[in-house]
Amino acid sequence: MTDQKTPLRARQGSLSGPVAGRVAGPGQLQLGDVAAAPGTGESLADLAKLYGLRPSARRPPVPEYIAQLWLRRHFIVAFATARNIALYTEARLGQLWQVLTPLLNAGVYFLVFGELLHINRGIPNYLGYVVTGVFVFNFTQRSFISTSTVMQENIDLIRALQFPRAALPLGYVIIELQQMALSMVVLVPILLATGEPLTWYWLLAIPALVLQTLFNVGCGLLVARMSAHVNDVAQLLPFLTRTWLYVSGVIFSISALDVGSAGKALLQVNPAALYITLMHNALMASQRESAPGSKPYNAARCQAWHLHGQLAGAPTKYLYDSAYCHAIVNPAHLWYYAAGWSVLALVVGFYFFWRAETGYGRG
């Protein structure tokens, strides 16, 4: 009778003596190297196993961690939706700013680069080109910037509740996805008004957006962990993403750059440029029909595009001659590159974030 009650008293009573000396830190108890519980011949590891106890701050295995995230999927979506609504509650126009912000950015780029600097050379339907590019890039840019502060902004929540920490950056990417969905509602009438036909190709925008979302989630997890330990990351990101914008074909055609074939190829396969290109090709017939490599190579017509199509105010017929030039990257391979970036970012970002699971909110 005594042997059965002793472990129970050890579990219910306070730790003292040699047992207390083995408490390693908040939420951590080194069970493998402790003295026997007072009055018994059993170690704390045996007692923990007997009563199903485990360290509260342990890092679960990857499959269990993913299962925990899945069980909290409704919380993550509700958290993102509530945060999204709260973002603009104090503004008079409210949620309209979710659409107005990228739309105003696109208007500024169109005015400055299209009308004043004439960087629209060689691009048919430049207005639709810029608006689409800005909306797509804005999704990735805002995902990077918002997840860079997610751990600091929710430090009280992290310290108060036990849940998989990846739920926070994942929720912030969902916020940006919801805003991207609203932007697409505005983008559709703009493209139709600028002469783009509604075709079955538009359905390809869905897998393109899925791949971009997976890429944003992976990078968001990566950035969230980095900035959780180094606050300077959040300060540096706006400058890095702005530079990224200017090398991703958002406001100009990469095909028209004078950086050599290798330079054009590197710029074209960078993930932001890939997702923008896929969205351009899905929603804009003018981009599909003028993309280099979409027509059999014709040296004379390609040369005409270089000589006339890239001049300010070039006739429309020359803008489509770029289709007769050699492709920068095989158009059939763009989806493979985009999928590869998405999987790579998701796997690396998830593993990198998961490795530090027990360290968030400390210090």
VMD Tcl script that draws the C-alpha trace (Angstrom):
set ca {
  {0.00 0.00 0.00}
  {2.81 2.37 0.86}
  {4.68 1.67 -2.38}
  {1.62 2.63 -4.43}
  {1.02 5.94 -2.64}
  {4.60 7.14 -2.56}
  {4.86 7.94 -6.30}
  {1.52 9.74 -6.09}
  {2.74 11.91 -3.22}
  {5.93 12.60 -5.14}
  {3.83 13.74 -8.07}
  {1.45 15.91 -6.03}
  {3.96 17.40 -3.61}
  {6.46 20.16 -4.29}
  {9.90 19.36 -5.60}
  {12.72 19.83 -3.14}
  {16.20 18.72 -2.30}
  {18.04 16.91 -5.07}
  {14.96 16.96 -7.29}
  {14.68 20.75 -7.28}
  {18.34 21.02 -8.18}
  {17.58 19.35 -11.50}
  {15.09 21.87 -12.79}
  {16.90 23.28 -15.82}
  {14.82 26.34 -16.60}
  {11.35 27.61 -17.37}
  {9.31 24.76 -18.82}
  {12.26 22.38 -18.95}
  {13.06 19.48 -16.60}
  {16.01 17.27 -17.32}
  {14.47 13.88 -16.62}
  {17.39 11.78 -17.69}
  {19.85 12.99 -15.05}
  {18.08 13.41 -11.73}
  {18.27 11.88 -8.29}
  {15.62 9.45 -7.17}
  {12.40 10.89 -5.79}
  {12.53 11.19 -1.97}
  {11.43 8.03 -0.23}
  {11.34 5.94 -3.40}
  {13.74 4.08 -5.57}
  {12.27 5.55 -8.75}
  {13.76 8.35 -10.86}
  {11.71 11.28 -12.07}
  {11.99 9.89 -15.61}
  {10.24 6.72 -14.45}
  {7.57 8.73 -12.63}
  {6.97 10.93 -15.69}
  {6.60 7.85 -17.86}
  {4.26 6.23 -15.31}
  {1.88 9.19 -15.19}
  {2.18 10.30 -18.82}
  {4.05 13.55 -18.03}
  {6.27 15.36 -20.50}
  {8.19 18.67 -20.60}
  {5.78 21.51 -21.45}
  {8.24 23.29 -23.74}
  {9.37 20.33 -25.79}
  {9.61 20.59 -29.56}
  {7.25 18.07 -31.12}
  {8.39 15.97 -34.09}
  {7.61 17.42 -37.51}
  {4.59 15.17 -38.26}
  {3.06 15.97 -34.86}
  {3.81 19.67 -35.34}
  {2.07 19.71 -38.71}
  {-0.90 17.88 -37.18}
  {-1.14 20.53 -34.45}
  {-1.17 23.27 -37.09}
  {-3.92 21.47 -38.99}
  {-6.04 21.14 -35.84}
  {-5.74 24.90 -35.35}
  {-6.52 25.82 -38.96}
  {-9.84 27.43 -38.02}
  {-8.12 29.53 -35.36}
  {-5.44 30.62 -37.85}
  {-8.00 31.76 -40.43}
  {-10.14 33.49 -37.79}
  {-7.06 35.19 -36.34}
  {-6.00 36.41 -39.80}
  {-9.48 37.66 -40.66}
  {-9.82 39.55 -37.38}
  {-6.39 41.15 -37.80}
  {-7.21 42.06 -41.39}
  {-10.42 43.82 -40.41}
  {-8.71 45.63 -37.54}
  {-5.93 47.01 -39.76}
  {-8.05 49.80 -41.22}
  {-10.76 50.31 -38.59}
  {-9.53 53.83 -37.78}
  {-9.40 54.95 -41.44}
  {-12.46 56.62 -42.96}
  {-12.28 54.47 -46.10}
  {-11.74 51.33 -44.03}
  {-11.07 48.15 -46.00}
  {-10.92 50.08 -49.29}
  {-7.31 50.87 -48.44}
  {-6.47 47.21 -49.03}
  {-7.15 47.86 -52.71}
  {-6.31 51.55 -52.92}
  {-2.73 51.13 -51.67}
  {-1.46 48.84 -54.47}
  {-3.67 50.64 -56.99}
  {-2.14 54.02 -56.11}
  {1.35 52.49 -56.29}
  {0.57 51.14 -59.74}
  {-0.73 54.56 -60.80}
  {2.48 56.25 -59.65}
  {4.65 53.71 -61.48}
  {2.58 54.08 -64.65}
  {2.83 57.88 -64.54}
  {6.53 58.09 -63.72}
  {7.97 55.17 -65.66}
  {5.40 54.90 -68.45}
  {4.48 58.49 -69.25}
  {7.51 60.47 -68.07}
  {10.48 58.12 -68.52}
  {8.95 55.93 -71.28}
  {10.21 52.68 -69.80}
  {7.09 51.10 -71.30}
  {9.00 50.52 -74.52}
  {8.25 47.19 -76.15}
  {5.34 46.33 -73.83}
  {1.79 46.18 -75.19}
  {-0.95 47.27 -72.76}
  {1.54 48.81 -70.36}
  {-1.15 49.89 -67.88}
  {-2.43 46.33 -67.44}
  {1.16 45.08 -67.31}
  {2.14 47.42 -64.46}
  {-1.04 46.99 -62.41}
  {-0.78 43.20 -62.58}
  {2.91 43.22 -61.72}
  {2.47 45.60 -58.78}
  {-0.43 43.60 -57.32}
  {1.45 40.29 -57.59}
  {4.72 41.65 -56.23}
  {2.92 43.51 -53.45}
  {1.61 40.16 -52.16}
  {5.14 38.82 -51.69}
  {6.60 42.10 -50.47}
  {3.97 42.60 -47.77}
  {4.25 38.94 -46.70}
  {7.97 39.45 -46.08}
  {7.56 42.70 -44.20}
  {4.58 41.68 -42.05}
  {6.08 38.36 -40.95}
  {9.32 40.11 -40.00}
  {7.56 41.67 -36.98}
  {5.04 38.94 -36.16}
  {6.93 37.42 -33.22}
  {7.56 40.77 -31.51}
  {4.01 42.00 -32.03}
  {2.54 38.84 -30.47}
  {5.07 38.25 -27.69}
  {2.37 38.34 -24.98}
  {0.30 35.76 -26.82}
  {3.36 33.52 -27.24}
  {4.17 33.67 -23.52}
  {0.58 33.17 -22.39}
  {-0.55 30.24 -24.54}
  {0.90 26.97 -25.75}
  {0.38 26.51 -29.52}
  {2.56 25.87 -32.57}
  {4.32 29.19 -33.16}
  {4.23 28.74 -36.93}
  {0.54 29.60 -36.71}
  {1.47 33.28 -36.35}
  {3.51 33.85 -39.55}
  {1.10 31.56 -41.38}
  {-1.80 33.74 -40.22}
  {-0.04 36.91 -41.40}
  {0.50 35.43 -44.87}
  {-3.21 34.59 -44.97}
  {-3.92 38.26 -44.21}
  {-1.91 39.23 -47.27}
  {-3.64 36.51 -49.32}
  {-7.03 37.96 -48.37}
  {-5.86 41.38 -49.48}
  {-4.54 39.89 -52.71}
  {-7.97 38.38 -53.35}
  {-9.53 41.83 -53.05}
  {-6.88 43.24 -55.37}
  {-7.78 40.61 -57.97}
  {-11.40 41.76 -57.85}
  {-10.19 45.22 -58.87}
  {-7.64 43.89 -61.38}
  {-10.21 42.01 -63.47}
  {-12.21 45.06 -64.64}
  {-8.97 46.99 -65.26}
  {-7.68 44.29 -67.59}
  {-11.02 43.98 -69.37}
  {-11.19 47.77 -69.78}
  {-7.71 47.83 -71.33}
  {-8.73 45.29 -73.98}
  {-7.66 41.95 -72.54}
  {-10.13 39.17 -73.47}
  {-11.63 36.81 -70.90}
  {-10.37 33.32 -71.80}
  {-9.81 29.94 -70.16}
  {-6.19 30.97 -69.60}
  {-7.45 33.03 -66.66}
  {-7.92 29.78 -64.73}
  {-4.13 29.42 -64.69}
  {-4.02 32.37 -62.30}
  {-5.26 30.02 -59.54}
  {-2.29 27.58 -59.52}
  {0.08 30.53 -60.01}
  {-1.36 32.17 -56.90}
  {-1.17 28.89 -54.96}
  {2.52 28.49 -55.80}
  {3.21 32.09 -54.82}
  {1.35 31.62 -51.52}
  {3.42 28.54 -50.66}
  {6.58 30.47 -51.46}
  {5.44 33.37 -49.25}
  {4.63 31.00 -46.36}
  {8.09 29.42 -46.51}
  {9.89 32.75 -46.71}
  {7.61 34.19 -44.02}
  {8.63 31.41 -41.62}
  {12.27 32.01 -42.47}
  {12.03 35.76 -41.92}
  {9.97 35.35 -38.74}
  {12.65 33.29 -37.04}
  {15.49 35.55 -38.19}
  {13.79 38.72 -36.99}
  {12.73 37.09 -33.70}
  {16.40 37.06 -32.71}
  {17.74 39.98 -34.75}
  {15.44 43.02 -34.88}
  {17.56 44.65 -37.58}
  {16.14 42.22 -40.16}
  {12.77 44.00 -40.06}
  {14.48 47.36 -40.64}
  {16.48 46.08 -43.62}
  {13.70 44.23 -45.45}
  {11.90 47.27 -46.99}
  {15.12 48.26 -48.77}
  {15.81 44.72 -49.97}
  {12.27 44.20 -51.28}
  {12.30 47.57 -53.06}
  {15.51 46.55 -54.84}
  {13.91 43.20 -55.62}
  {10.99 45.03 -57.24}
  {13.28 46.84 -59.69}
  {14.96 43.63 -60.90}
  {11.81 41.52 -61.26}
  {10.17 43.00 -64.36}
  {7.39 44.75 -62.47}
  {7.65 48.04 -64.37}
  {9.71 47.05 -67.40}
  {10.32 44.08 -69.65}
  {13.32 41.95 -68.72}
  {13.63 41.06 -72.42}
  {14.43 44.67 -73.23}
  {17.34 44.95 -70.77}
  {20.89 45.13 -72.06}
  {22.41 42.67 -69.56}
  {23.25 39.75 -71.84}
  {21.50 36.42 -72.21}
  {22.82 35.01 -68.93}
  {21.81 38.13 -67.01}
  {18.30 38.07 -68.47}
  {17.94 34.39 -67.62}
  {18.97 34.95 -64.00}
  {16.51 37.82 -63.63}
  {13.73 35.80 -65.26}
  {14.07 32.77 -62.96}
  {14.10 34.78 -59.75}
  {10.89 33.80 -57.91}
  {9.18 37.21 -57.96}
  {9.69 37.53 -61.73}
  {8.42 33.98 -62.28}
  {5.14 34.50 -60.42}
  {4.61 37.84 -62.17}
  {5.28 36.26 -65.58}
  {2.89 33.38 -64.89}
  {0.19 35.82 -63.85}
  {0.83 38.03 -66.90}
  {0.57 35.03 -69.22}
  {-2.59 33.81 -67.51}
  {-4.52 37.09 -67.50}
  {-3.13 39.02 -70.47}
  {-3.38 37.79 -74.05}
  {-1.10 40.67 -75.08}
  {1.69 39.19 -72.96}
  {1.19 35.63 -74.20}
  {1.24 36.79 -77.81}
  {4.29 39.02 -77.44}
  {6.40 36.82 -75.15}
  {9.77 35.91 -76.72}
  {9.64 32.37 -78.00}
  {5.87 32.25 -78.44}
  {6.32 32.36 -82.23}
  {8.92 30.70 -84.49}
  {12.16 32.68 -84.55}
  {12.30 35.36 -87.24}
  {15.49 37.41 -87.29}
  {14.04 40.31 -89.30}
  {10.97 40.78 -87.11}
  {12.98 40.38 -83.92}
  {15.38 43.03 -85.17}
  {12.42 45.28 -85.99}
  {11.27 45.01 -82.38}
  {14.70 45.98 -81.10}
  {14.96 48.91 -83.52}
  {11.39 50.21 -83.48}
  {9.34 48.45 -80.82}
  {11.42 49.78 -77.93}
  {11.19 53.40 -79.07}
  {8.85 55.80 -77.31}
  {5.46 55.82 -79.00}
  {6.23 52.76 -81.13}
  {3.36 51.46 -83.32}
  {1.50 48.51 -81.80}
  {2.53 46.14 -84.59}
  {6.17 46.37 -83.55}
  {5.39 45.58 -79.91}
  {4.27 42.09 -80.85}
  {7.41 41.38 -82.90}
  {9.17 40.43 -79.66}
  {7.35 37.07 -79.99}
  {9.69 36.23 -82.89}
  {12.83 36.61 -80.75}
  {14.49 33.76 -78.86}
  {12.97 32.98 -75.47}
  {15.00 34.00 -72.43}
  {13.90 30.88 -70.56}
  {11.93 28.07 -72.16}
  {8.28 29.05 -71.52}
  {7.41 25.40 -70.92}
  {9.82 25.36 -67.96}
  {8.47 28.41 -66.12}
  {5.98 26.35 -64.11}
  {8.72 23.92 -63.07}
  {10.94 26.75 -61.82}
  {8.03 28.35 -59.96}
  {7.05 25.05 -58.31}
  {10.67 24.38 -57.39}
  {11.01 27.75 -55.65}
  {7.75 27.16 -53.77}
  {8.73 23.71 -52.48}
  {12.28 24.81 -51.61}
  {11.10 27.88 -49.68}
  {8.37 25.95 -47.83}
  {10.62 23.04 -46.78}
  {13.61 25.17 -45.76}
  {11.51 27.86 -44.09}
  {9.39 25.38 -42.14}
  {12.39 23.37 -40.90}
  {14.34 26.51 -39.99}
  {11.41 27.90 -38.00}
  {10.54 24.57 -36.35}
  {14.10 24.12 -35.07}
  {13.70 27.18 -32.82}
  {10.16 26.36 -31.64}
  {11.01 26.32 -27.93}
  {13.01 29.55 -28.07}
  {10.33 32.02 -29.17}
  {9.17 34.40 -26.46}
  {12.17 33.88 -24.20}
  {14.71 36.45 -23.11}
}
mol new
graphics top color blue
foreach p $ca { graphics top sphere $p radius 0.5 }
foreach p [lrange $ca 0 end-1] q [lrange $ca 1 end] { graphics top cylinder $p $q radius 0.2 }
display resetview
